[in-house]
Amino acid sequence: MSPPTMPAPTHLFEIRDLRKSYGARAVLTGLDFEVERGERLAVLGRSGSGKSVTLRLLIGLDPPDSGSIRFDGRELVGLSEGELLPVRRRIAMLFQSGALFDSMSVFDNLAFPLREHRAVDEEDLPRRVAELLDLVRLPGIETKLPADLSGGMKKRVALARALALEPETLLFDEPTTGLDPMTSASIARLIRETRDRLKTTVIVVTHDLALARRVADRIAFLDQGRFRFLGSLAEAEASTDPLLAAFLTGREE
């Protein structure tokens, strides 16, 4: 008789009492939250509040000082680089700069993770790269270098590369920084479309309220190392918290 199948964990991410300091500066002081499968969560906060640090901890780029990070029921804290590799195939992170390889063509940038993980045979790479560029509405730019691309195009190519290994979760670090409002709106649309088409879970770190309104099911407001608020945008706008209200309306403290 075969053993019973264990049900999937209710939460994709479950974070408990996460703490991180750099020297004497405490950045995260006991962060607690969950992320549901297929959810789009926007993490808001002032500059230096620890938003990007949170993403780096979730994917294991930095270790926490203490606390628990469970992904799909598995504890990530304490895993070695080798043990994290299969997890990182399921979680992709888009850095604020895009982090494209300047000396590589768009084709080689997109082919890099596929070659690194031996996910596609070499003869199938052109087809797969073309599919990825179609997903982000940039067909036919395989031979261009990053220097030939606008800021918005670089973000789209970075998204295409992140999607190469078909991750279950996408982490975005300030995806609209430095972009004009129209390009920012197109990036927001791509984030929504990616989630709807591929059923990915999305966590977006941003100070761009327009982006958060366009993409998020819930928003989290990070202040003094913890989430001061976590809920829907409607709940945030109805909140009586003066600091959250000041942030949402752009008022001075």
Secondary structure, DSSP 4 states (H G I P E B T S, - for coil): -PPPPPPPPSEEEEEEEEEEEETTEEEEEEEEEEEETT-EEEEEE-TTSSHHHHHHHHTTSS--SEEEEEETTEE-TT--HHHHHHHHHHEEEE-TT----TTS-HHHHHHHHHHHTT-S-GGGHHHHHHHHHHHTT-TT-TT--GGGS-HHHHHHHHHHHHTTT--SEEEEESTTTT--HHHHHHHHHHHHHHHHHH--EEEEE-S-HHHHHHH-SEEEEEETTEEEEEE-HHHHHH---HHHHHHHHT---
